[in-house]
């Protein structure tokens, strides 16, 4: 299980109204992930993604989760 206590996103201008939807979708996608070991990470910064205004929230959530899972896999 991956547990996130706080999620703070810096979104491009015009995406502010989509933050809650993206955050909910990140939670839903993470809930479907399985991890092989327990790791505690205090802070994770993921790289900025190139997205357009018409990129669906679900696709953005998947991009975020992909980086989170990769960070978790590399943590020790």
C-alpha positions as CSV (number, residue, x, y, z in Angstrom):
1,X,0.0,0.0,0.0
2,X,1.2,3.5,-0.8
3,X,0.0,6.1,1.7
4,X,0.2,9.8,1.0
5,X,-0.4,12.2,3.9
6,X,-0.3,15.4,1.8
7,X,-0.3,16.0,-1.9
8,X,0.7,19.4,-3.2
9,X,0.8,20.1,-6.9
10,X,2.0,23.0,-8.9
11,X,-0.1,23.1,-12.0
12,X,0.2,25.3,-15.0
13,X,-2.0,28.4,-15.3
14,X,-5.5,27.4,-16.2
15,X,-5.4,24.0,-14.4
16,X,-6.2,25.3,-10.9
17,X,-9.8,24.2,-11.1
18,X,-8.7,20.6,-12.0
19,X,-6.4,20.1,-9.0
20,X,-9.0,18.3,-6.8
21,X,-10.0,16.0,-9.7
22,X,-6.4,15.1,-10.5
23,X,-5.6,14.5,-6.8
24,X,-8.7,12.2,-6.5
25,X,-7.6,10.3,-9.5
26,X,-4.0,9.9,-8.2
27,X,-5.5,8.3,-5.1
28,X,-7.7,5.9,-7.2
29,X,-4.7,4.9,-9.4
30,X,-2.4,4.5,-6.3
31,X,-5.0,2.3,-4.6
32,X,-4.7,-0.2,-7.5
33,X,-0.9,-0.4,-7.2
34,X,0.9,-3.1,-5.3
35,X,4.3,-2.6,-3.7
36,X,6.7,-5.3,-2.6
37,X,8.2,-3.7,0.5
38,X,7.6,-1.0,3.0
39,X,9.5,2.3,2.6
40,X,8.9,5.6,4.2
41,X,9.7,8.7,2.1
42,X,9.3,12.1,3.7
43,X,9.2,14.2,0.5
44,X,9.0,13.2,-3.1
45,X,9.5,15.7,-5.9
46,X,8.5,14.6,-9.4
47,X,9.6,16.1,-12.6
48,X,7.4,18.5,-14.5
49,X,5.4,17.0,-17.3
50,X,4.7,18.4,-20.7
51,X,0.9,18.4,-20.9
52,X,-1.6,20.3,-23.0
53,X,-4.8,21.9,-21.8
54,X,-6.8,19.0,-23.3
55,X,-4.8,16.3,-21.5
56,X,-7.4,14.3,-19.5
57,X,-7.1,14.5,-15.7
58,X,-6.9,10.7,-15.6
59,X,-3.8,10.7,-17.9
60,X,-2.2,13.4,-15.8
61,X,-2.9,11.2,-12.7
62,X,-1.3,8.2,-14.3
63,X,1.8,10.3,-15.2
64,X,2.1,11.3,-11.5
65,X,1.6,7.8,-10.2
66,X,4.2,6.4,-12.6
67,X,6.8,8.7,-11.1
68,X,5.7,8.1,-7.5
69,X,5.9,4.3,-8.0
70,X,9.3,4.6,-9.7
71,X,10.5,6.8,-6.7
72,X,9.2,4.2,-4.2
73,X,10.9,1.4,-6.1
74,X,14.3,3.3,-6.0
75,X,14.0,4.2,-2.3
76,X,15.7,2.2,0.4
